[in-house]
């Protein structure tokens, strides 16, 4: 997972701008993953509804 890789790198990086950027990247990856999961659920529900209407 990209977020975990960013966190691992941040743990090995001295406090400062680079570490903060890595932690920010981890948060961004987490947000993107959450949004992707939400979109998949929405599209799955739309597909299921469309299939029901076809029957």
C-alpha positions as CSV (number, residue, x, y, z in Angstrom):
1,X,0.0,0.0,0.0
2,X,1.4,3.4,-1.0
3,X,0.3,5.1,2.2
4,X,2.2,2.6,4.4
5,X,5.3,3.0,2.3
6,X,5.2,6.8,2.8
7,X,4.8,6.3,6.6
8,X,7.7,3.8,6.7
9,X,9.9,6.3,4.8
10,X,8.8,9.1,7.1
11,X,9.8,7.0,10.2
12,X,13.3,6.8,8.8
13,X,13.4,10.5,7.9
14,X,14.6,13.2,10.3
15,X,11.9,15.7,11.4
16,X,11.4,18.5,9.0
17,X,9.9,19.4,5.6
18,X,10.7,16.0,3.9
19,X,9.1,14.0,6.7
20,X,6.1,16.3,6.7
21,X,5.7,15.8,3.0
22,X,5.9,12.0,3.3
23,X,3.2,12.1,6.0
24,X,1.1,14.4,3.9
25,X,1.5,12.0,1.0
26,X,0.4,9.1,3.2
27,X,-2.8,11.0,4.1
28,X,-3.5,11.8,0.5
29,X,-3.1,8.1,-0.5
30,X,-5.5,7.1,2.3
31,X,-8.0,9.7,1.2
32,X,-7.8,8.5,-2.4
33,X,-8.3,4.8,-1.3
34,X,-11.3,5.8,0.7
35,X,-12.8,7.7,-2.2
36,X,-12.1,4.8,-4.6
37,X,-13.9,2.4,-2.2
38,X,-16.9,4.8,-2.1
39,X,-17.0,5.1,-5.9
40,X,-16.9,1.3,-6.3
41,X,-19.8,0.9,-3.9
42,X,-21.8,3.5,-5.7
43,X,-21.1,2.0,-9.1
44,X,-21.8,-1.5,-7.8
45,X,-25.2,-0.4,-6.5
46,X,-26.0,1.3,-9.9
47,X,-25.1,-1.9,-11.8
48,X,-27.2,-4.0,-9.5
49,X,-30.1,-1.7,-9.9
50,X,-29.7,-1.7,-13.7
51,X,-29.6,-5.5,-13.7
52,X,-32.8,-5.7,-11.6
53,X,-34.6,-3.4,-14.0
54,X,-33.6,-5.7,-17.0
55,X,-35.2,-8.7,-15.3
